Amino acid sequence: MRRVIRPVPAFSLLAIVFSLLLLTHGKPAWADTPAQGAQDLVRSLSDEATALLNKTGESSEKRVESFRGLLRQYFASSAIGRWVLGRYWRQASDAERKEYLSLFEDYIVYGYVKRFSDYSGEQLKILRATENDQRSVTVFSEFIRPGGDKPIRVDWRVGHKGDTYRITDVMVEGTSLSQTLRSDFASTIHQGGGNVESLLIVLREKVAELKIDLGISA
Amino acid sequence: MERMTFVVDGAMATFRGAPTRFLAALLVVFSISGCASAPDPSDTEAYAEYQEINDPLEPMNRAIFQVNRGLDTLILKPFAIMYSVFLPPAFQTGIHNFLNNLQTPVILANDLLQTNMNNAGVTFTRFLINTTLGVGGLGDPATELGWQRHEDDFGKTLAVWGVGEGPYLMLPVIGPSNPRDATGRVVDSLILDPIGLLGTLGNDALFPYSMTRTVLTAVDTRSRFLDEFDEVEKTSLDFYAAVRSLYRQNRRNDVDKFIYQRWKPASEREEQPAEPATTDFPDMSDMPELDEPLPE
């Protein structure tokens, strides 16, 4: 067989270099409006999550860590954690804040990985996005269920600053995850006498409990 | 998702002479249990939080919640598990449709009270189609023919008339509520439901029927939330507070959505109207950099 080697024309070389530049820059070139950028973020999360869920035979630890990776990449965990703590954030000492944020991430990871894993077989259909203000967009979507059941409505609140897009809240059928956590945490602090340490005690226990449930050794 | 409660629909209708006794008992509980004391209004943040939680009867509500959980664990949940495990899914769907169809008079009455002829027409047509083609309501061909179901109750009617939800209220057996929707429930089950009305007027002939219906509704509703409820219980730090927040958000969303698009024809109603749902989103505008890493 004869191989034909054709010279690469200059303009296609340029195109290759240009697209490589774009790739390494890591910025979605098509995100020209915040609404588009936010939709791309949710779609990309959905694609990665689907790929992750389709991997079979993974250990519980492995799955948890992949889930943690997605959380870090797509969610404004730190901002959510602070908002959830609300007015108690200012009362907290530096050491308490540090421990709180780290426990908060563990709590989300271990608490939601099961719910996340249960969502296999469903498809996320992104419907549209609206810009709420200068800083945030709501992406409307629904989970299409395989059995033909009524789709589950999911709204994503996406914050953005420059080229950075991060999810700040997920609303399932109109109930906000961040809001629910905030009420739950505030009430826990109340029950514990009004200090942040009382919340940390409960959070430590809860995280340990959730880990045992998942079969992960501490 | 329907209401995130293991509500016993029409429970009040079934216990003869119960409403007066129930109210009397409620009054007694109100008077003996202390109210959670309001913080000093000069502490603005604490006061804002207190108003947002809006649960002045929290100690009593928590006590009732504990009793309800006990009843759920001992009675309702085991039946709901058996129901969802042993009954074939097609049967479960049939029963669910059948119970939905029996709600027609209550929904229709509320549509009419809101003078919403459009909704009333849909409810009535659905009833005709599902009772005939759907074999007594076991099937739901109306939905496939483009007549989408909407839920309606006297709590929503009151909301349409401008009544606010008021403080949180945990009702014995029935579950999370508020004064507006608790009133709505009493009116629905004792006056607007024909069988309930018959009982209210002193005719007990259909008592076994309404009892069966109440029990079935409770089991059907509970069986739909088995996993979700377990997950919330497992992951929440304060289960009571998590249920309170979830119930309230869910009900608000239901009512807002209903009011927002009640004049739209069923075919134009969206699962996701852009308007009402955005109100409760947290405002993180004063937050630090979005991609600030968490501490290791």
Interface residues (C-beta under 8 A of the other chain):
Chain A: R72 A76 S77 S78 A79 I80 G81 R82 W83 G86 R87 K98 L101 S102 F104 E105 G111 Y112 K114 R115 D118 L127 R128 T130 N132 D133 R135 S136 T138 F140 E142 P151 I152 R153 D155 R157 G159 H160 K161 T164 Y165 R166 T168 D169 M171 V172 E173 G174 T175 S176 S178 Q179 T180 R182 S183 D184 F185 A186 S187 T188 Q191 L199 V202 L203 K206 L210 D213
Chain B: M1 M4 E45 A46 E49 I53 D227 E231 K234 T235 S236 L237 D238 Y240 A241 A242 R244 S245 L246 Q249 N250 R252 N253 D254 K257 E271 Q272 A274 A277 T278 D280 F281 P282 M284 S285 M287 P288 E289 L290 D291 E292 P293 L294 P295 E296
